[in-house]
Amino acid sequence: MKKSISLFAAVLVWMAAGVAHADPIVVKFATLAPEGSTWMKVLNSLKKRIEEKSGGRLQLKIYAGAVAGDEKDVIRKMRAGQLDAAGFTGMGMGDILPSIRLLELPMLFKDYDEVDHVVQNMASYYESEFEKKGFVMLGWGESGFVHIYSSKPVASKKDLMGVKIWAWKGDPVAKALAEGYGVVPKYLALPDVLTSLQTGLIDACYAPPLAALALQWWSKVKYISALRLAYGTGGTLVSKASWDKIPPDLQKIIREESQAASKVLIKLTRVDNQKAIESMKKQGMQVVDLPPNENDEIRKLSEKVQNDLVGQMYSKELLDRVRGLVADFRKGKK
């Protein structure tokens, strides 16, 4: 009997040792965000919480600053199983689900209250659509409202036509904007913008303030437009193939912590975008206001761009649905 008990105990010890030394699940995560940025600070905090809450059964390996390639490269690697998850801008998300770019249409939103109302009402729809494409959405993010940065003041449509402005290569929304505004842009990949500003290949670009600060674009120009040209969305996606390999209890930890991190990130991004503008102003950047008539002209052109993309990126029904949410919210505020 003693022999049997000893043998049973030995088996239990062996099994426990096997569990204790089981290799952790490593989630390979890519992002364009550079080290030291607000986004990376939140990501590093997320990594720490996930690893602690899982008792070391999960590890988050982060590839920051585009070392895994641009967002098209990241999507390809996720589909090939080389990467598991990533933090995306709206551009990258749009490569998977074009209709998400509807949220980034020019002059669609006036403020963050409108953004929050629409995202709250559209979140479940978009999350379901991403899953159909083979991706699970772990949390919403944003880069914030986009402004124009230039070497000379841009206070009108005519001024805009007179600058050599960057447009993100492969971005259909940027292409439609350029055509709608009558601008001839320079199409470049994101990593080429800083060098192109330095060499004079371009003398204007667009970005949320925090991104312009983190990427050092602001240091090569003198002016920032007060106009909120568009809103930049974002989010964290994991490939469904990778997600399905993770045990349910660990999925729960990842989802809960990712959603909590997303809320923190959105709050910090909004605060830091405003701080970025103030920082740039203190260092000599001048804010350029548009006269009311020019603002109205750009709004009309923007609405035409919104309509022109129907059938290319989203349906008329979806555009009307989002516009309706914005209109209802504005009526409620009044």
Secondary structure, 3 states (H helix, E strand, C coil): CHHHHHHHHHHHHHHHHHHHCCCCEEEEEEECCCCCCHHHHHHHHHHHHHHHHCCCCEEEEEECCCCCCCHHHHHHHHHCCCCCEEEEEHHHHHHHCHHHHHHHCCCCCCCHHHHHHHHHHHHHHHHHHHHHCCEEEEEEEEEEEEEEEECCCCCCHHHHHCCCEEEECCCHHHHHHHHHHCCCCEEECHHHHHHHHHHCCCCEEEECHHHHHHCCHHHHCCEEECCCCEEEEEEEEEEHHHHCCCCHHHHHHHHHHHHHHHHHHHHHHHHHHHHHHHHHHHCCCEEECCCHHHHHHHHHHHHHHHHHCECCCECHHHHHHHHHHHHHHHHHHC
